[in-house]
Amino acid sequence: MSSILDSFVGNEDISGVVIEKFPDQPPNMVRVVIETNVNSYTKNLTIHVNKDRVYTVYCGYRNGIPFRGGGTKYNQVSFEVDDTRPNVLFSFWKARNFGLLERVTERNYSVASIKGNTLIVSWPNRNNPRQFALKQNRHTPSQLGLNLSN
């Protein structure tokens, strides 16, 4: 059973992002999957677990794994969380015309709300911000061929 962790409105560079969580990981792990359109500028998610551990995942035009039979790509990263830390910082970045990444926004999520889950960040193109508002346009870990071992 999945649930929505967050959704974004407003800023046209990030409007329409939906973060859905699936409780399919061990209790001390989090997997983050970012999915976007194949013709999209590269999108980047930087995840600050603590001062010593930062993870980055890219997806878009030149980065990511094409989803079979669809116009989206995805990429993933997994990491261990520490219950002694209250929050994990997610920084959302988007490439511009010359490929340089610019930070769009940041969000803190509590470790308690994300541990043991796969978080699928569905990030649409700005010309169709409602694309991932419909559940049938978002993918589950099993649809992407992901299981506990990968």
MOSULGI-V101175 format. One record per residue. PHI is phi in degrees with one decimal (NA if undefined). BURIAL is 1 if it has 9 or more other ideal C-beta (glycine too) atoms within 8 Angstrom, else 0. D_FIRST is the distance of its C-alpha to the first C-alpha in Angstrom with 2 decimals. Layout:
# MOSULGI-V101175
phi=PHI burial=BURIAL d_first=D_FIRST
phi=PHI burial=BURIAL d_first=D_FIRST
This chain:
# MOSULGI-V101175
phi=NA burial=0 d_first=0.00
phi=-100.1 burial=0 d_first=3.78
phi=-148.4 burial=0 d_first=6.89
phi=-84.1 burial=1 d_first=10.52
phi=-84.7 burial=1 d_first=12.76
phi=-162.0 burial=1 d_first=15.91
phi=-146.0 burial=0 d_first=17.80
phi=-115.0 burial=1 d_first=21.51
phi=-133.6 burial=0 d_first=24.37
phi=104.1 burial=0 d_first=28.10
phi=-46.3 burial=0 d_first=29.55
phi=-62.9 burial=0 d_first=29.79
phi=-75.5 burial=0 d_first=29.12
phi=-132.7 burial=1 d_first=25.57
phi=-59.1 burial=1 d_first=24.82
phi=97.0 burial=1 d_first=21.68
phi=-67.5 burial=1 d_first=19.73
phi=-123.8 burial=1 d_first=16.01
phi=-111.3 burial=1 d_first=14.12
phi=-111.4 burial=1 d_first=10.37
phi=-114.7 burial=1 d_first=8.74
phi=-125.8 burial=1 d_first=6.55
phi=-78.8 burial=0 d_first=7.35
phi=-127.7 burial=0 d_first=9.48
phi=-113.0 burial=1 d_first=12.95
phi=-59.7 burial=0 d_first=15.61
phi=-58.4 burial=0 d_first=16.05
phi=-100.2 burial=0 d_first=19.00
phi=-119.6 burial=1 d_first=17.72
phi=-136.5 burial=1 d_first=16.22
phi=-115.3 burial=1 d_first=16.05
phi=-116.9 burial=1 d_first=16.80
phi=-117.5 burial=1 d_first=16.97
phi=-113.1 burial=1 d_first=19.13
phi=-128.5 burial=1 d_first=19.51
phi=-153.8 burial=1 d_first=22.36
phi=-74.6 burial=1 d_first=24.93
phi=-64.6 burial=0 d_first=27.43
phi=-95.3 burial=0 d_first=30.36
phi=-88.0 burial=1 d_first=29.18
phi=-57.6 burial=0 d_first=31.11
phi=-60.3 burial=1 d_first=29.63
phi=-116.3 burial=1 d_first=26.97
phi=-134.2 burial=1 d_first=26.64
phi=-125.0 burial=1 d_first=24.40
phi=-107.0 burial=1 d_first=26.23
phi=-115.4 burial=1 d_first=24.34
phi=-98.2 burial=1 d_first=26.67
phi=-77.8 burial=1 d_first=25.40
phi=-160.9 burial=0 d_first=28.89
phi=-60.2 burial=0 d_first=32.53
phi=-97.7 burial=0 d_first=32.66
phi=-128.5 burial=0 d_first=29.39
phi=-130.4 burial=0 d_first=28.47
phi=-120.2 burial=1 d_first=26.28
phi=-131.3 burial=1 d_first=26.56
phi=-135.9 burial=1 d_first=24.67
phi=-112.0 burial=1 d_first=26.33
phi=-158.3 burial=1 d_first=25.38
phi=145.5 burial=1 d_first=27.43
phi=-50.8 burial=0 d_first=30.69
phi=-105.0 burial=0 d_first=32.02
phi=-128.5 burial=1 d_first=29.00
phi=114.0 burial=1 d_first=25.82
phi=-103.9 burial=0 d_first=24.73
phi=-63.8 burial=0 d_first=24.90
phi=-77.9 burial=1 d_first=21.83
phi=-61.9 burial=0 d_first=23.14
phi=67.3 burial=0 d_first=24.19
phi=-152.3 burial=0 d_first=23.40
phi=-98.5 burial=0 d_first=25.06
phi=-120.7 burial=1 d_first=22.81
phi=-125.1 burial=1 d_first=23.14
phi=-145.4 burial=1 d_first=20.95
phi=-152.2 burial=1 d_first=21.76
phi=-145.5 burial=1 d_first=20.15
phi=-147.0 burial=1 d_first=21.18
phi=-122.2 burial=0 d_first=20.00
phi=-154.9 burial=1 d_first=21.59
phi=-89.4 burial=0 d_first=21.92
phi=-109.6 burial=1 d_first=21.62
phi=-118.8 burial=0 d_first=24.11
phi=-63.6 burial=0 d_first=23.42
phi=-77.4 burial=0 d_first=26.99
phi=-97.1 burial=1 d_first=26.18
phi=-77.2 burial=0 d_first=24.60
phi=-136.3 burial=0 d_first=23.48
phi=-123.3 burial=1 d_first=22.89
phi=-95.9 burial=1 d_first=24.67
phi=-107.5 burial=1 d_first=23.40
phi=-108.8 burial=1 d_first=26.33
phi=-102.0 burial=1 d_first=25.86
phi=-125.9 burial=1 d_first=28.85
phi=-141.0 burial=1 d_first=30.04
phi=-72.2 burial=1 d_first=33.04
phi=-106.5 burial=1 d_first=35.94
phi=-54.1 burial=0 d_first=38.74
phi=-101.5 burial=0 d_first=40.28
phi=85.8 burial=0 d_first=37.12
phi=-76.2 burial=0 d_first=37.36
phi=-85.1 burial=1 d_first=34.15
phi=-122.4 burial=0 d_first=34.06
phi=-71.8 burial=0 d_first=31.65
phi=-96.6 burial=1 d_first=29.86
phi=-165.7 burial=1 d_first=28.08
phi=-135.8 burial=0 d_first=26.54
phi=-141.5 burial=0 d_first=23.69
phi=-98.7 burial=0 d_first=23.15
phi=-124.5 burial=1 d_first=19.76
phi=-69.4 burial=1 d_first=19.86
phi=-57.9 burial=1 d_first=19.25
phi=-60.4 burial=0 d_first=17.34
phi=-83.2 burial=0 d_first=14.76
phi=-115.8 burial=1 d_first=14.28
phi=-63.6 burial=1 d_first=15.15
phi=78.0 burial=1 d_first=13.03
phi=-125.6 burial=1 d_first=10.96
phi=-97.3 burial=1 d_first=11.59
phi=-104.1 burial=1 d_first=12.63
phi=-103.9 burial=1 d_first=13.41
phi=-94.7 burial=1 d_first=16.43
phi=-97.3 burial=1 d_first=17.31
phi=-117.5 burial=1 d_first=20.99
phi=-78.5 burial=1 d_first=23.00
phi=-71.3 burial=1 d_first=26.76
phi=-69.4 burial=0 d_first=28.68
phi=-81.0 burial=0 d_first=30.13
phi=-145.0 burial=0 d_first=26.78
phi=-66.0 burial=1 d_first=24.70
phi=-91.3 burial=0 d_first=22.52
phi=-51.9 burial=1 d_first=21.38
phi=-93.6 burial=1 d_first=17.84
phi=-66.5 burial=0 d_first=17.51
phi=-84.3 burial=0 d_first=16.43
phi=-56.2 burial=0 d_first=12.89
phi=-67.8 burial=0 d_first=14.70
phi=-92.0 burial=0 d_first=16.75
phi=-97.6 burial=1 d_first=14.11
phi=-112.0 burial=1 d_first=13.06
phi=-97.6 burial=1 d_first=10.24
phi=-55.7 burial=1 d_first=11.62
phi=-68.7 burial=0 d_first=12.30
phi=-63.4 burial=0 d_first=14.10
phi=-82.6 burial=1 d_first=16.14
phi=79.6 burial=0 d_first=17.02
phi=-98.3 burial=1 d_first=15.74
phi=-136.4 burial=0 d_first=15.01
phi=-61.5 burial=0 d_first=15.84
phi=-87.4 burial=0 d_first=19.53
phi=-131.9 burial=0 d_first=19.84
